[in-house]
Amino acid sequence: MTRPSRALQLIAAPALAALCRTAPVLAQAKPVTEHVQYLHVVGQDYAFEAPSTIPAGIVTFHLVNKGLDVHQMTIVELGVGHTLKDFFDAMHAKGQPPAWTIEVGMTPTIQPGAEAFLTVRLSPGRYLLSCLIPAKDGRSHVEKGMTSLLTVTAKGAAPK
Ligand SMILES: [Cu+2]
C-alpha cells in the first residue's frame, strides 16, 4: 500500500473535515414515505361539512369559511366513557370543552371566504370538530350546531 503524498494530504484534509461536518446531517435525512390524508372541511353559519370517518394517521384539515360569520375549528378527542351529550352539556354550562376532552389542535379564526390549514396525527378514537367562537348571544357556535363527529378507525379497518 502506498501512502498518499504530503501534498495530497494537505488538499484532502479540508475536504475530509467538511465531509465530517456534514455527514451526520446527511445520515439523518431519510425520504418521507408516510401518507398524509387531505380533508376538506367547509364551515357554514353554523355547521361543519366534513367526513364522518377516516383511517388513523397524519391528516391535513383544510378549512374554508363559507359563512358570513368568522369561524375556526378546534379538534378535541372525546375521553373514553363520555358521550356527545356530556360534551354538549359541558359546553352549555361553561362555554368551553370539558377537562376530560383532549385538545388535539385548532386553526386560527378566519374571516368569511378565508381558509386555514391544520395538520395533526390522529389515533383511532372519537373526535369532535368544533367552532368555539362565541356568538353575539354569548353562546358558542358549537351550541348553534357547529360541530361534527369524526370517527378515526384503525389503519386498514373498514369504515363503520
Ligand atoms: Cu364558528
Backbone and ligand atoms as CSV (ligand in chain L), in Angstrom:
chain,resi,resn,atom,element,x,y,z
A,1,MET,N,N,0.843,-1.203,0.000
A,1,MET,CA,C,0.000,0.000,0.000
A,1,MET,C,C,0.877,1.251,0.000
A,2,THR,N,N,0.587,2.157,-0.879
A,2,THR,CA,C,1.373,3.388,-0.938
A,2,THR,C,C,0.703,4.451,-0.101
A,3,ARG,N,N,1.522,5.208,0.557
A,3,ARG,CA,C,0.981,6.297,1.391
A,3,ARG,C,C,0.697,7.508,0.515
A,4,PRO,N,N,-0.372,8.240,0.765
A,4,PRO,CA,C,-0.621,9.430,-0.044
A,4,PRO,C,C,0.470,10.466,0.196
A,5,SER,N,N,0.779,11.214,-0.828
A,5,SER,CA,C,1.821,12.232,-0.721
A,5,SER,C,C,1.387,13.311,0.261
A,6,ARG,N,N,2.356,14.028,0.774
A,6,ARG,CA,C,2.070,15.126,1.706
A,6,ARG,C,C,1.159,16.166,1.035
A,7,ALA,N,N,1.382,16.425,-0.226
A,7,ALA,CA,C,0.577,17.413,-0.957
A,7,ALA,C,C,-0.885,16.968,-1.014
A,8,LEU,N,N,-1.107,15.689,-1.270
A,8,LEU,CA,C,-2.477,15.170,-1.361
A,8,LEU,C,C,-3.170,15.253,0.000
A,9,GLN,N,N,-2.386,14.951,1.055
A,9,GLN,CA,C,-2.954,15.043,2.402
A,9,GLN,C,C,-3.414,16.468,2.702
A,10,LEU,N,N,-2.631,17.443,2.283
A,10,LEU,CA,C,-2.970,18.845,2.532
A,10,LEU,C,C,-4.244,19.236,1.791
A,11,ILE,N,N,-4.386,18.715,0.593
A,11,ILE,CA,C,-5.583,19.031,-0.196
A,11,ILE,C,C,-6.798,18.305,0.375
A,12,ALA,N,N,-6.570,17.035,0.749
A,12,ALA,CA,C,-7.700,16.204,1.160
A,12,ALA,C,C,-8.215,16.568,2.543
A,13,ALA,N,N,-7.336,17.036,3.411
A,13,ALA,CA,C,-7.740,17.268,4.799
A,13,ALA,C,C,-8.918,18.226,4.940
A,14,PRO,N,N,-8.889,19.409,4.306
A,14,PRO,CA,C,-10.051,20.308,4.459
A,14,PRO,C,C,-11.334,19.688,3.899
A,15,ALA,N,N,-11.209,19.005,2.787
A,15,ALA,CA,C,-12.392,18.386,2.183
A,15,ALA,C,C,-12.957,17.311,3.106
A,16,LEU,N,N,-12.063,16.543,3.706
A,16,LEU,CA,C,-12.485,15.481,4.626
A,16,LEU,C,C,-13.157,16.082,5.856
A,17,ALA,N,N,-12.587,17.178,6.345
A,17,ALA,CA,C,-13.165,17.839,7.515
A,17,ALA,C,C,-14.569,18.352,7.199
A,18,ALA,N,N,-14.731,18.897,6.011
A,18,ALA,CA,C,-16.049,19.402,5.599
A,18,ALA,C,C,-17.047,18.254,5.501
A,19,LEU,N,N,-16.575,17.133,4.974
A,19,LEU,CA,C,-17.430,15.958,4.832
A,19,LEU,C,C,-17.882,15.455,6.203
A,20,CYS,N,N,-16.935,15.462,7.159
A,20,CYS,CA,C,-17.258,15.000,8.503
A,20,CYS,C,C,-18.301,15.898,9.154
A,21,ARG,N,N,-18.202,17.192,8.862
A,21,ARG,CA,C,-19.180,18.113,9.459
A,21,ARG,C,C,-20.578,17.871,8.904
A,22,THR,N,N,-20.669,17.539,7.631
A,22,THR,CA,C,-21.981,17.393,7.014
A,22,THR,C,C,-22.502,15.957,7.071
A,23,ALA,N,N,-21.612,14.999,7.305
A,23,ALA,CA,C,-22.019,13.597,7.258
A,23,ALA,C,C,-23.165,13.263,8.216
A,24,PRO,N,N,-23.118,13.707,9.498
A,24,PRO,CA,C,-24.220,13.333,10.398
A,24,PRO,C,C,-25.580,13.826,9.905
A,25,VAL,N,N,-25.634,15.024,9.319
A,25,VAL,CA,C,-26.887,15.566,8.804
A,25,VAL,C,C,-27.388,14.707,7.646
A,26,LEU,N,N,-26.459,14.367,6.746
A,26,LEU,CA,C,-26.836,13.539,5.600
A,26,LEU,C,C,-27.336,12.178,6.070
A,27,ALA,N,N,-26.700,11.643,7.126
A,27,ALA,CA,C,-27.084,10.320,7.600
A,27,ALA,C,C,-28.490,10.323,8.177
A,28,GLN,N,N,-28.940,11.474,8.736
A,28,GLN,CA,C,-30.265,11.530,9.360
A,28,GLN,C,C,-31.374,11.762,8.325
A,29,ALA,N,N,-31.008,12.312,7.195
A,29,ALA,CA,C,-32.029,12.629,6.198
A,29,ALA,C,C,-32.548,11.353,5.550
A,30,LYS,N,N,-33.837,11.096,5.742
A,30,LYS,CA,C,-34.455,9.911,5.146
A,30,LYS,C,C,-35.632,10.355,4.297
A,31,PRO,N,N,-35.917,9.629,3.257
A,31,PRO,CA,C,-37.074,10.005,2.444
A,31,PRO,C,C,-38.368,9.892,3.247
A,32,VAL,N,N,-39.261,10.837,3.029
A,32,VAL,CA,C,-40.553,10.809,3.716
A,32,VAL,C,C,-41.469,9.874,2.948
A,33,THR,N,N,-41.958,8.862,3.632
A,33,THR,CA,C,-42.799,7.879,2.945
A,33,THR,C,C,-44.204,7.804,3.535
A,34,GLU,N,N,-44.444,8.538,4.634
A,34,GLU,CA,C,-45.753,8.407,5.273
A,34,GLU,C,C,-46.816,9.181,4.495
A,35,HIS,N,N,-47.931,8.545,4.297
A,35,HIS,CA,C,-49.036,9.136,3.563
A,35,HIS,C,C,-49.746,10.159,4.449
A,36,VAL,N,N,-50.070,11.314,3.898
A,36,VAL,CA,C,-50.831,12.335,4.617
A,36,VAL,C,C,-52.200,12.456,3.965
A,37,GLN,N,N,-53.226,12.299,4.779
A,37,GLN,CA,C,-54.587,12.429,4.247
A,37,GLN,C,C,-54.979,13.902,4.180
A,38,TYR,N,N,-55.727,14.232,3.167
A,38,TYR,CA,C,-56.217,15.604,2.993
A,38,TYR,C,C,-57.714,15.609,3.232
A,39,LEU,N,N,-58.135,16.464,4.154
A,39,LEU,CA,C,-59.560,16.504,4.493
A,39,LEU,C,C,-60.098,17.919,4.285
A,40,HIS,N,N,-61.042,18.050,3.387
A,40,HIS,CA,C,-61.664,19.344,3.119
A,40,HIS,C,C,-62.840,19.525,4.075
A,41,VAL,N,N,-62.856,20.640,4.783
A,41,VAL,CA,C,-63.938,20.933,5.724
A,41,VAL,C,C,-64.500,22.306,5.397
A,42,VAL,N,N,-65.825,22.368,5.266
A,42,VAL,CA,C,-66.488,23.647,4.994
A,42,VAL,C,C,-67.163,24.126,6.273
A,43,GLY,N,N,-66.892,25.358,6.625
A,43,GLY,CA,C,-67.569,25.969,7.762
A,43,GLY,C,C,-68.688,26.868,7.283
A,44,GLN,N,N,-69.893,26.600,7.757
A,44,GLN,CA,C,-71.071,27.413,7.424
A,44,GLN,C,C,-71.585,28.061,8.700
A,45,ASP,N,N,-72.567,28.971,8.573
A,45,ASP,CA,C,-73.237,29.552,9.750
A,45,ASP,C,C,-74.463,28.676,10.054
A,46,TYR,N,N,-74.508,27.694,10.951
A,46,TYR,CA,C,-73.460,27.308,11.863
A,46,TYR,C,C,-73.375,25.791,11.829
A,47,ALA,N,N,-72.537,25.304,10.948
A,47,ALA,CA,C,-72.368,23.857,10.793
A,47,ALA,C,C,-71.051,23.594,10.074
A,48,PHE,N,N,-70.530,22.381,10.269
A,48,PHE,CA,C,-69.372,21.926,9.506
A,48,PHE,C,C,-69.823,20.878,8.498
A,49,GLU,N,N,-69.288,20.947,7.306
A,49,GLU,CA,C,-69.448,19.845,6.352
A,49,GLU,C,C,-68.109,19.136,6.326
A,50,ALA,N,N,-68.089,17.912,6.846
A,50,ALA,CA,C,-66.832,17.179,6.971
A,50,ALA,C,C,-67.106,15.690,6.919
A,51,PRO,N,N,-66.114,14.896,6.531
A,51,PRO,CA,C,-66.295,13.443,6.562
A,51,PRO,C,C,-66.560,12.976,7.995
A,52,SER,N,N,-67.234,11.844,8.139
A,52,SER,CA,C,-67.545,11.341,9.480
A,52,SER,C,C,-66.598,10.225,9.906
A,53,THR,N,N,-65.907,9.610,8.952
A,53,THR,CA,C,-64.999,8.502,9.282
A,53,THR,C,C,-63.755,8.569,8.412
A,54,ILE,N,N,-62.593,8.420,9.038
A,54,ILE,CA,C,-61.326,8.351,8.299
A,54,ILE,C,C,-60.415,7.344,8.990
A,55,PRO,N,N,-59.432,6.794,8.278
A,55,PRO,CA,C,-58.459,5.915,8.942
A,55,PRO,C,C,-57.419,6.736,9.709
A,56,ALA,N,N,-56.811,6.110,10.701
A,56,ALA,CA,C,-55.798,6.775,11.537
A,56,ALA,C,C,-54.594,7.194,10.700
A,57,GLY,N,N,-53.878,8.216,11.182
A,57,GLY,CA,C,-52.668,8.678,10.506
A,57,GLY,C,C,-52.557,10.184,10.549
A,58,ILE,N,N,-51.667,10.703,9.724
A,58,ILE,CA,C,-51.481,12.153,9.650
A,58,ILE,C,C,-52.564,12.728,8.746
A,59,VAL,N,N,-53.208,13.780,9.224
A,59,VAL,CA,C,-54.307,14.388,8.478
A,59,VAL,C,C,-54.087,15.890,8.356
A,60,THR,N,N,-54.200,16.397,7.158
A,60,THR,CA,C,-54.215,17.847,6.953
A,60,THR,C,C,-55.652,18.284,6.713
A,61,PHE,N,N,-56.162,19.070,7.656
A,61,PHE,CA,C,-57.505,19.640,7.508
A,61,PHE,C,C,-57.379,20.956,6.738
A,62,HIS,N,N,-58.245,21.113,5.779
A,62,HIS,CA,C,-58.310,22.354,5.010
A,62,HIS,C,C,-59.684,22.959,5.255
A,63,LEU,N,N,-59.706,23.943,6.124
A,63,LEU,CA,C,-60.976,24.583,6.492
A,63,LEU,C,C,-61.218,25.796,5.610
A,64,VAL,N,N,-62.409,25.843,5.018
A,64,VAL,CA,C,-62.816,27.004,4.224
A,64,VAL,C,C,-64.066,27.590,4.861
A,65,ASN,N,N,-64.038,28.886,5.124
A,65,ASN,CA,C,-65.187,29.553,5.734
A,65,ASN,C,C,-66.132,30.044,4.636
A,66,LYS,N,N,-67.259,29.351,4.504
A,66,LYS,CA,C,-68.250,29.753,3.507
A,66,LYS,C,C,-69.448,30.427,4.163
A,67,GLY,N,N,-69.292,30.827,5.409
A,67,GLY,CA,C,-70.364,31.534,6.103
A,67,GLY,C,C,-70.177,33.036,6.018
A,68,LEU,N,N,-71.011,33.746,6.749
A,68,LEU,CA,C,-70.914,35.210,6.820
A,68,LEU,C,C,-70.283,35.654,8.135
A,69,ASP,N,N,-70.172,34.707,9.068
A,69,ASP,CA,C,-69.578,34.969,10.377
A,69,ASP,C,C,-68.128,34.456,10.377
A,70,VAL,N,N,-67.324,34.891,11.361
A,70,VAL,CA,C,-65.980,34.327,11.495
A,70,VAL,C,C,-66.089,32.938,12.116
A,71,HIS,N,N,-65.151,32.058,11.757
A,71,HIS,CA,C,-65.179,30.699,12.287
A,71,HIS,C,C,-63.762,30.206,12.534
A,72,GLN,N,N,-63.673,29.123,13.277
A,72,GLN,CA,C,-62.420,28.400,13.478
A,72,GLN,C,C,-62.793,26.944,13.694
A,73,MET,N,N,-61.804,26.086,13.801
A,73,MET,CA,C,-62.085,24.671,14.051
A,73,MET,C,C,-61.124,24.145,15.102
A,74,THR,N,N,-61.693,23.656,16.199
A,74,THR,CA,C,-60.900,23.024,17.256
A,74,THR,C,C,-61.194,21.528,17.223
A,75,ILE,N,N,-60.140,20.721,17.291
A,75,ILE,CA,C,-60.316,19.268,17.318
A,75,ILE,C,C,-60.073,18.788,18.737
A,76,VAL,N,N,-61.066,18.142,19.315
A,76,VAL,CA,C,-60.879,17.518,20.631
A,76,VAL,C,C,-61.232,16.044,20.522
A,77,GLU,N,N,-60.513,15.236,21.295
A,77,GLU,CA,C,-60.847,13.812,21.363
A,77,GLU,C,C,-61.779,13.615,22.543
A,78,LEU,N,N,-62.867,12.878,22.313
A,78,LEU,CA,C,-63.803,12.578,23.400
A,78,LEU,C,C,-63.147,11.534,24.292
A,79,GLY,N,N,-63.066,11.821,25.577
A,79,GLY,CA,C,-62.491,10.850,26.505
A,79,GLY,C,C,-63.317,9.568,26.533
A,80,VAL,N,N,-62.653,8.475,26.876
A,80,VAL,CA,C,-63.331,7.174,26.944
A,80,VAL,C,C,-64.454,7.242,27.971
A,81,GLY,N,N,-65.607,6.737,27.604
A,81,GLY,CA,C,-66.733,6.695,28.532
A,81,GLY,C,C,-67.604,7.935,28.505
A,82,HIS,N,N,-67.230,8.922,27.685
A,82,HIS,CA,C,-68.035,10.136,27.603
A,82,HIS,C,C,-68.813,10.173,26.294
A,83,THR,N,N,-69.990,10.769,26.355
A,83,THR,CA,C,-70.870,10.822,25.194
A,83,THR,C,C,-70.895,12.230,24.611
A,84,LEU,N,N,-71.489,12.308,23.435
A,84,LEU,CA,C,-71.695,13.615,22.811
A,84,LEU,C,C,-72.547,14.508,23.706
A,85,LYS,N,N,-73.545,13.897,24.350
A,85,LYS,CA,C,-74.424,14.679,25.244
A,85,LYS,C,C,-73.615,15.273,26.397
A,86,ASP,N,N,-72.679,14.484,26.946
A,86,ASP,CA,C,-71.813,15.004,28.020
A,86,ASP,C,C,-71.085,16.253,27.535
A,87,PHE,N,N,-70.582,16.176,26.291
A,87,PHE,CA,C,-69.825,17.295,25.720
A,87,PHE,C,C,-70.718,18.533,25.581
A,88,PHE,N,N,-71.909,18.330,25.017
A,88,PHE,CA,C,-72.810,19.473,24.813
A,88,PHE,C,C,-73.281,20.064,26.142
A,89,ASP,N,N,-73.529,19.193,27.123
A,89,ASP,CA,C,-73.938,19.685,28.452
A,89,ASP,C,C,-72.845,20.565,29.047
A,90,ALA,N,N,-71.583,20.127,28.902
A,90,ALA,CA,C,-70.463,20.892,29.457
A,90,ALA,C,C,-70.288,22.208,28.703
A,91,MET,N,N,-70.436,22.159,27.386
A,91,MET,CA,C,-70.300,23.383,26.582
A,91,MET,C,C,-71.390,24.380,26.971
A,92,HIS,N,N,-72.602,23.856,27.224
A,92,HIS,CA,C,-73.718,24.728,27.575
A,92,HIS,C,C,-73.475,25.372,28.944
A,93,ALA,N,N,-72.887,24.588,29.857
A,93,ALA,CA,C,-72.677,25.080,31.223
A,93,ALA,C,C,-71.520,26.070,31.305
A,94,LYS,N,N,-70.428,25.794,30.592
A,94,LYS,CA,C,-69.218,26.603,30.784
A,94,LYS,C,C,-68.730,27.312,29.521
A,95,GLY,N,N,-69.249,26.927,28.359
A,95,GLY,CA,C,-68.827,27.587,27.123
A,95,GLY,C,C,-67.455,27.143,26.642
A,96,GLN,N,N,-66.871,26.149,27.310
A,96,GLN,CA,C,-65.552,25.627,26.923
A,96,GLN,C,C,-65.606,24.106,26.924
A,97,PRO,N,N,-64.762,23.460,26.118
A,97,PRO,CA,C,-64.727,21.985,26.165
A,97,PRO,C,C,-64.386,21.509,27.578
A,98,PRO,N,N,-65.036,20.448,28.044
A,98,PRO,CA,C,-64.763,19.941,29.399
A,98,PRO,C,C,-63.329,19.405,29.524
A,99,ALA,N,N,-62.868,19.303,30.766
A,99,ALA,CA,C,-61.475,18.905,31.031
A,99,ALA,C,C,-61.184,17.489,30.542
A,100,TRP,N,N,-62.199,16.646,30.436
A,100,TRP,CA,C,-61.945,15.263,30.019
A,100,TRP,C,C,-61.788,15.120,28.506
A,101,THR,N,N,-61.964,16.193,27.773
A,101,THR,CA,C,-61.631,16.115,26.351
A,101,THR,C,C,-60.139,16.412,26.198
A,102,ILE,N,N,-59.557,15.874,25.149
A,102,ILE,CA,C,-58.132,16.078,24.887
A,102,ILE,C,C,-58.017,16.933,23.637
A,103,GLU,N,N,-57.484,18.146,23.798
A,103,GLU,CA,C,-57.362,19.019,22.630
A,103,GLU,C,C,-56.232,18.539,21.735
A,104,VAL,N,N,-56.541,18.376,20.470
A,104,VAL,CA,C,-55.570,17.868,19.503
A,104,VAL,C,C,-54.952,19.013,18.704
A,105,GLY,N,N,-55.747,20.045,18.452
A,105,GLY,CA,C,-55.230,21.181,17.696
A,105,GLY,C,C,-56.355,22.115,17.323
A,106,MET,N,N,-55.989,23.316,16.864
A,106,MET,CA,C,-57.016,24.263,16.423
A,106,MET,C,C,-56.469,25.169,15.327
A,107,THR,N,N,-57.380,25.580,14.474
A,107,THR,CA,C,-56.999,26.531,13.428
A,107,THR,C,C,-57.125,27.938,14.004
A,108,PRO,N,N,-56.541,28.920,13.351
A,108,PRO,CA,C,-56.849,30.300,13.736
A,108,PRO,C,C,-58.296,30.623,13.375
A,109,THR,N,N,-58.768,31.737,13.886
A,109,THR,CA,C,-60.084,32.241,13.498
A,109,THR,C,C,-59.955,32.884,12.119
A,110,ILE,N,N,-60.869,32.528,11.229
A,110,ILE,CA,C,-60.759,33.049,9.859
A,110,ILE,C,C,-62.033,33.796,9.443
A,111,GLN,N,N,-61.821,34.762,8.589
A,111,GLN,CA,C,-62.903,35.603,8.084
A,111,GLN,C,C,-63.699,34.845,7.007
A,112,PRO,N,N,-64.913,35.330,6.700
A,112,PRO,CA,C,-65.671,34.739,5.587
A,112,PRO,C,C,-64.834,34.701,4.312
A,113,GLY,N,N,-64.857,33.562,3.649
A,113,GLY,CA,C,-64.114,33.399,2.402
A,113,GLY,C,C,-62.670,32.982,2.588
A,114,ALA,N,N,-62.182,33.002,3.809
A,114,ALA,CA,C,-60.778,32.653,4.060
A,114,ALA,C,C,-60.630,31.151,4.303
A,115,GLU,N,N,-59.359,30.709,4.343
A,115,GLU,CA,C,-59.074,29.298,4.559
A,115,GLU,C,C,-57.980,29.162,5.604
A,116,ALA,N,N,-57.920,27.964,6.215
A,116,ALA,CA,C,-56.876,27.678,7.203
A,116,ALA,C,C,-56.511,26.201,7.077
A,117,PHE,N,N,-55.262,25.889,7.409
A,117,PHE,CA,C,-54.789,24.508,7.349
A,117,PHE,C,C,-54.316,24.078,8.731
A,118,LEU,N,N,-54.545,22.805,9.038
A,118,LEU,CA,C,-54.121,22.243,10.324
A,118,LEU,C,C,-53.732,20.787,10.095
A,119,THR,N,N,-52.499,20.455,10.441
A,119,THR,CA,C,-52.034,19.074,10.272
A,119,THR,C,C,-51.800,18.440,11.634
A,120,VAL,N,N,-52.406,17.289,11.851
A,120,VAL,CA,C,-52.271,16.568,13.125
A,120,VAL,C,C,-52.168,15.069,12.844
A,121,ARG,N,N,-51.669,14.324,13.841
A,121,ARG,CA,C,-51.700,12.859,13.735
A,121,ARG,C,C,-52.850,12.368,14.602
A,122,LEU,N,N,-53.770,11.614,14.011
A,122,LEU,CA,C,-54.935,11.121,14.740
A,122,LEU,C,C,-54.845,9.613,14.943
A,123,SER,N,N,-54.983,9.207,16.199
A,123,SER,CA,C,-55.059,7.787,16.551
A,123,SER,C,C,-56.521,7.376,16.503
A,124,PRO,N,N,-56.785,6.065,16.456
A,124,PRO,CA,C,-58.181,5.625,16.457
A,124,PRO,C,C,-58.929,6.180,17.668
A,125,GLY,N,N,-60.146,6.635,17.445
A,125,GLY,CA,C,-60.945,7.201,18.530
A,125,GLY,C,C,-62.057,8.071,17.978
A,126,ARG,N,N,-62.744,8.773,18.897
A,126,ARG,CA,C,-63.834,9.675,18.510
A,126,ARG,C,C,-63.389,11.116,18.744
A,127,TYR,N,N,-63.548,11.916,17.722
A,127,TYR,CA,C,-63.114,13.315,17.795
A,127,TYR,C,C,-64.278,14.230,17.429
A,128,LEU,N,N,-64.210,15.446,17.946
A,128,LEU,CA,C,-65.200,16.454,17.571
A,128,LEU,C,C,-64.496,17.629,16.924
A,129,LEU,N,N,-64.993,18.019,15.767
A,129,LEU,CA,C,-64.551,19.252,15.129
A,129,LEU,C,C,-65.540,20.316,15.580
A,130,SER,N,N,-65.064,21.321,16.263
A,130,SER,CA,C,-65.978,22.304,16.842
A,130,SER,C,C,-65.483,23.718,16.648
A,131,CYS,N,N,-66.417,24.624,16.418
A,131,CYS,CA,C,-66.092,26.050,16.386
A,131,CYS,C,C,-66.422,26.628,17.758
A,132,LEU,N,N,-65.395,27.102,18.454
A,132,LEU,CA,C,-65.580,27.557,19.836
A,132,LEU,C,C,-65.818,29.059,19.948
A,133,ILE,N,N,-65.998,29.720,18.822
A,133,ILE,CA,C,-66.217,31.171,18.858
A,133,ILE,C,C,-67.584,31.467,19.454
A,134,PRO,N,N,-67.635,32.416,20.390
A,134,PRO,CA,C,-68.934,32.789,20.945
A,134,PRO,C,C,-69.720,33.680,19.978
A,135,ALA,N,N,-70.993,33.402,19.846
A,135,ALA,CA,C,-71.862,34.247,19.017
A,135,ALA,C,C,-72.261,35.487,19.820
A,136,LYS,N,N,-72.959,36.383,19.163
A,136,LYS,CA,C,-73.342,37.647,19.820
A,136,LYS,C,C,-74.218,37.416,21.052
A,137,ASP,N,N,-74.947,36.279,21.062
A,137,ASP,CA,C,-75.803,35.987,22.221
A,137,ASP,C,C,-75.025,35.306,23.354
A,138,GLY,N,N,-73.712,35.176,23.207
A,138,GLY,CA,C,-72.900,34.599,24.277
A,138,GLY,C,C,-72.719,33.101,24.175
A,139,ARG,N,N,-73.552,32.447,23.354
A,139,ARG,CA,C,-73.426,31.001,23.183
A,139,ARG,C,C,-72.377,30.714,22.111
A,140,SER,N,N,-71.657,29.615,22.281
A,140,SER,CA,C,-70.634,29.276,21.290
A,140,SER,C,C,-71.298,28.769,20.010
A,141,HIS,N,N,-70.556,28.855,18.931
A,141,HIS,CA,C,-71.072,28.335,17.659
A,141,HIS,C,C,-71.368,26.836,17.758
A,142,VAL,N,N,-70.663,26.138,18.651
A,142,VAL,CA,C,-70.947,24.705,18.876
A,142,VAL,C,C,-72.415,24.509,19.212
A,143,GLU,N,N,-72.893,25.353,20.106
A,143,GLU,CA,C,-74.278,25.191,20.566
A,143,GLU,C,C,-75.291,25.532,19.482
A,144,LYS,N,N,-74.843,26.213,18.448
A,144,LYS,CA,C,-75.731,26.518,17.329
A,144,LYS,C,C,-75.654,25.422,16.263
A,145,GLY,N,N,-74.855,24.394,16.542
A,145,GLY,CA,C,-74.777,23.249,15.640
A,145,GLY,C,C,-73.456,23.113,14.911
A,146,MET,N,N,-72.489,23.999,15.259
A,146,MET,CA,C,-71.234,23.974,14.511
A,146,MET,C,C,-70.261,22.985,15.142
A,147,THR,N,N,-70.584,21.716,14.992
A,147,THR,CA,C,-69.727,20.644,15.472
A,147,THR,C,C,-69.991,19.397,14.644
A,148,SER,N,N,-68.970,18.597,14.480
A,148,SER,CA,C,-69.096,17.404,13.644
A,148,SER,C,C,-68.283,16.282,14.264
A,149,LEU,N,N,-68.913,15.121,14.400
A,149,LEU,CA,C,-68.224,13.964,14.985
A,149,LEU,C,C,-67.374,13.282,13.923
A,150,LEU,N,N,-66.128,13.011,14.266
A,150,LEU,CA,C,-65.207,12.329,13.349
A,150,LEU,C,C,-64.704,11.063,14.029
A,151,THR,N,N,-65.025,9.924,13.439
A,151,THR,CA,C,-64.544,8.648,13.970
A,151,THR,C,C,-63.296,8.246,13.206
A,152,VAL,N,N,-62.217,8.001,13.941
A,152,VAL,CA,C,-60.957,7.582,13.332
A,152,VAL,C,C,-60.781,6.092,13.598
A,153,THR,N,N,-60.691,5.337,12.517
A,153,THR,CA,C,-60.595,3.883,12.626
A,153,THR,C,C,-59.130,3.460,12.567
A,154,ALA,N,N,-58.862,2.235,13.030
A,154,ALA,CA,C,-57.516,1.685,12.930
A,154,ALA,C,C,-57.176,1.566,11.455
A,155,LYS,N,N,-55.891,1.705,11.126
A,155,LYS,CA,C,-55.478,1.622,9.719
A,155,LYS,C,C,-55.898,0.285,9.126
A,156,GLY,N,N,-56.537,0.338,7.993
A,156,GLY,CA,C,-56.945,-0.887,7.329
A,156,GLY,C,C,-58.314,-1.364,7.737
A,157,ALA,N,N,-58.861,-0.771,8.811
A,157,ALA,CA,C,-60.190,-1.182,9.254
A,157,ALA,C,C,-61.241,-0.576,8.334
A,158,ALA,N,N,-62.287,-1.342,8.117
A,158,ALA,CA,C,-63.369,-0.848,7.251
A,158,ALA,C,C,-64.159,0.212,7.997
A,159,PRO,N,N,-64.494,1.329,7.330
A,159,PRO,CA,C,-65.316,2.358,7.985
A,159,PRO,C,C,-66.672,1.783,8.387
A,160,LYS,N,N,-67.140,2.211,9.557
A,160,LYS,CA,C,-68.446,1.727,10.015
A,160,LYS,C,C,-69.516,2.736,9.657
L,1,CU,CU,CU,-67.999,29.468,14.065
